[in-house]
């Protein structure tokens, strides 16, 4: 089971659903908790529904401040929302092997007085927790002095946060990756983390937390892999003529050069198809492969930043890679629309969940599970 916990600094951007769906696919995410969504009401529900999860709980933002969304797949036997406020959502989770634990997704307010109220609320919540307990998210506070690096004088850890962690007998799960999860000019801090009780760590001894690379927000996404699993591998399927090609500025010149008007129609189609196959592999590339390559380059920047810091040149490269990744995500969304074999020019509202269900529905209908003889008895199972 894999969780993403991320302060997104606004979920209303056009590219946000595309990027989130790509992240869910890349890492095999089963549960998403996002903070500071800055969305509420109908807009929040519409965007949350477009992320591809059948279940979700929304705490609306107050104006353009705050907001917490929890979204989860059907892989969990049950997710029960027990309590929620503008700074946390507390749930009880039962997984497919009947392990039960409680989890709190936290968004600590930047306002000190409100954050103090959060520690009091969580402290009152603690006695009611039955069994293993895990907390994760943006706490907006530090536990140790080395979790903050600033060109100015460094402030010490948040004493009230430290006291809450000590009183609740929580342990920091640690992390893999760069040490800081939030940055602003001249300041880097570890504000995002995952905590757990000893019983939770005993129940999930292989759990790991990874700090992923930046993407537009000033907070890194956290990847919690409860089973310590590896990212889910995706298989590239055979392509047809892809509508996404027309979004590439290189495709129009390619068509002009390779469509031979003087050839008979059948022969021209054959040679043009062969040229398209070659162009797709050598120039356009497969969107999954291009996306993985971009993510690897972004991860390279993250590793370099962790060792040497982020230079202006690397910042420019990072922004350029983000822009290119946005374009790939749009193309990927269009490819899914085309695979659905629907009226994608009419229905193409980027609701990828709809197109996924249409495409996967066709695969199920086209699958032959058995062959039936004259006696109406199935006698041979087919292989997908």
N, C-alpha and C positions, 0 to 999 in steps of 0.2 A: 504494500500500500504506500502510495506516494502522495505527499501533501505539498502544495505551494502556499507560502505565506508571504504577502507582499504589500507594502505601502505604495500604491500606484500613483499617488498624487493626481488623481482625477481619472475616472474611467470613461469619460465622454468623448475622448479622441476617436476619430474615425478608424485609426489603425489598431486601437486597443483590442477589440474582439478578435481580429485576425491574429495578432501576436499571441494572445492568450490561448487561442485554439492551437496555434503552432507549438506553444510550450507544453500544453496538455498532451499533444501527440508525441512530441519528442521525448518527454520524460515519463509517459504513461501515468498521468496524474489522475488520482481518484477523488481528491478533495482540494478545493481552492478556497482560501481565505484571503480576501483583499481588503485593504484599509484605505481610509481617506479617499473614498470614491467620488466625493463631491457631487453625488447624484441622489435624487429622491423621486418618489412617486412613480408615475407611469414610465418615465424615461429610465429609471433605475431597473424596473422590472423588465422592460424591453431589452436593455443591454444584457442583463443577467441571463435572460432566456436565450439570447443569441450565443452564449458561450458553450452550449452543447451539453449542459447537465440537467437532468430531469428534476432535481430537487435543489431548492435554495431557500435561504433565510436572509432577509434584508433588514438592516437597521439604516434608516434614511439619514442622509446628511442634513445638517442644520444650515440651510443656505448653501454656501460653498465650503463649509467646514465639516470634516469628519465623514462618517458613513462606513459601515462594515457590511460586507457580503460574505456569506458562506455558501458554497455550492458543492454538491457531492453526487457521485455516480451511483448506479444501482448495485455496485459490487459490495456495498455494505449491507448487512442483514437489517440494520436499523440505525438511524441517526435521530435522536430525540433532542429537540431544543428545550433545555431546562430553564435557562434564564438569559436575559439579554439587557443591555443598556447601551448608551451611546459610546461606551468605552470597551465593551466586551460582549461576546456571544459564548455562552457555556452550553455544551452539548454532552450527551452520553452516546457513545459509539459501540455498536456490536458488529464485529466483523464476521467474515464467512466461516471462521473456525470457532465462533462463539466466544471469542475474547471480548470482554467488556471493560471499557475505561471511560473516564470523563476528560474532556478537553476544553480548554478555554482559549479563545482567540482574542487577543488583546490589542487595542489601540489606545495607548496612553496619550492623553491630551498634552499639547505643548504648554498649556496653562498649568502652572505649578499647583495651584489650589485644587483644580479639577483632578489633577493626577494624584494628589494626596487622598482625595475622595475615592479614587480607584483602588488604592492600596487597602483602604478601610473596607470597601465592598468585597474585594477578593479575600480579605482576611475573614470576613463574616461568612463568605461562601465556603471556605475551607472545611469547617466541621461537617457540612452536609455532603461532602464528597464521599462517595462509597467506592472503595477500590483504588486502582491506579489513577493518577492525575497528571496531565500534561498541559502546559501553558505555552503559547507561542504567539509571536507577532511583533509589533512595534511598541516597545515599552516606553520609548522616549526617555530612557534613563540608563545609567551605567552602573555596573557593580564594582569595577576596579578602576584605578586611576590610569592604567595603561590602555584602557579602552577608548581613550580620547586623545587625539593629536591635534594641536592647534599652534599656529604661529604666535598667538598671544598666550597669556598665562593659562595653563590648563586648570579647569575646575575639577574638583574631586568627585567621587561617585555619589549617587543619590542615596543618602543615608536611610531615608524611609523605605526606599525600594529594597535596599540591602536588608533592613530589618524584617520586611515582609517575607523575603526569600528565606531568611534564617528561621523565622517563626513557623513558616509553612513547611520547613524541612525539604526545600526544593534544591535540585542540583542542575547546574548548567550542563546541557548536553554537549557543549563544545561545537566545533565547526571544522569544515574542510574548505580551504580557500583563503582569500584575502581577509585581513583582520577587521576591517571597518565596513559597516553596512550603510552608512549615511555620509554624504559629503556635501560641502558647500565651500565657497572660496576661502581657503586658508584653514578649514576645519574638517576633520575626519573623525567619526565616532561610531562605535558599535552600539546602536540603539535597538537593533532587531535580534532576537534570540529565541531559543526554545528551552524551556525548563521542564523538569519532570521529578516526580517523587521517586524514592528508591524502589518502591513496588512497581512503578511504571517501567523503570530501567531494567528491573529483573524480568518483567513480562516481555520486554522488547530489547534484549541485550545487543542486537545488531543494528539498532537505530543509528542513523547518521544524519547530520545537518550539513548542507552545502550552501556556501555563499555563491550565488550565480552572478553573472556579469550585469553591469548596469544596462538599463534600457529606458531612456528618457526620464524616468523618475529619479530623484536623488537618493532613493533607497534601493538596495539590492533585493531581488527576490530570494527567499529562503526555500530550499528544497529539503523537506523532511522525508527521508526514506525509512519508514518504520521497520522494514525487513532488511534494510541495507542493500536493496536490489540495485541493479544496473539500469541505465536508461533503456526504455523499450525500443527495440530495433524495428524499423519499418521496412517493408518490402516494396521496392519500386515495381509498379505494374506496367505492362506493355502500353504504349501510348497510341493514340490515333491523331488525326489532325486536331490540334489543340487551339481553341479559341484564344487562349492566353498569348499565343504567338503574335497576334495582331497588336498587342500592347507593347511589343518590343520594336523600337524604332529601326532596328536592322532588318526587320522582316519584309517591309515593302520593297527596298532595293533588292533583296534576295529573290522575291517573286518576279520582279522585272527582269532579272538576269537569268532565271531558270525556267520561266514559262516560255516554251518554244512554240510560237504560233504557226510555224511552217510545218510542224510534225502532225501526223494523224492524231485524232483525239486519244485513242486508246494508248498509243505509244507515248504520247505526251504525258498522260496521267502516270504511266509507269515510271518514266524518267523523273518526273516532278516529285512523285512519292519517294523515290530513292534519294533525291536531293534533299527533301524535307527531313528524311531520317538522318542523313548525315549532318544537316544544319542543326537539327535538334540536339544531337549528341555533342557536336563540336563547338557550336556557337551559343545556342539558347541554353542548353543543359537541362537536366531534370530538376524540377523545383525542389524536391526533397534533398537532392545532393547539393544544390546551390545554397539552400537554407542551412544545411549542416556545415558547409564550408564557411558561410558567414558567421555562424555561431562559434565555430572553432577559432576564427580570427578574432572575434570579440572576446573569447576566452583567453586567447593569447595576450590581448591588451590587458585583461584582468590580471594575468600572472605577472606581466611586466610591471603593472602598477603596484602590485603587492611588494615587489622587490625594489623598484627604483622610483616609484611615484608616477604620476600622470603628467606628461609634458604637453605643451600646446600642440605639438605635432600629432601626438597620440590622440588628443581630444578631437582634433579635426578629422583624423582617420576614423575615430569612433562614431562621430556624427555622420560621416559619409557611409559607413557600414550600416548604421541604423536606417538611413534613407533607402539604401539598396535592399535591406531586409524588408522594409515596408512594401516595396514594389514586388518582391517575391511572394509575400503573403497575399497581396491582391491577386496575383496571377494564380496562386494555389487555390484561392477561393473560387475563381472563375473556372478552373479545371474541375473542381468538385461539382460545380453547377452543371458543367457539360456532361460529366460522367453520370449524372442523375437521369440523363435523357429526358429532361423536362423542358418546358418553355423557359429556358434560363434567361432569355432576353426580356421576358415579361416578369418572371418570378425572381429575377436576380437581385434580391434585396440583401445579399451577403449573409442570409440566414443559413450558414453552412450546416447547422444541425439538421435542417430540413433536407438539404441535398445529400448529406451523409445517409440519412434514413432512406431516401429514395434509391440511392445507388446500392446500399447494402440490401435493401428489400429486393432489388432485381437479382442480386447474387443468390439470395435464398430461394427465389422462385425458379431460377435457372439450375439449381443444384439437384442432381439425381441421386436420391438416397438408396434406391434399390430398383431392381428390375423384376417385373411381375410376369409369371408364366400364365399359361392358359387356365390353370386351376386357381387363378387369382391369389397365388401365394408368392410373396417376395422371396427370391432365392439368392440374390447377389447384392452385396453392398458396394456402392460405387465410391470411388475416391475423388475428393474435391480437386 
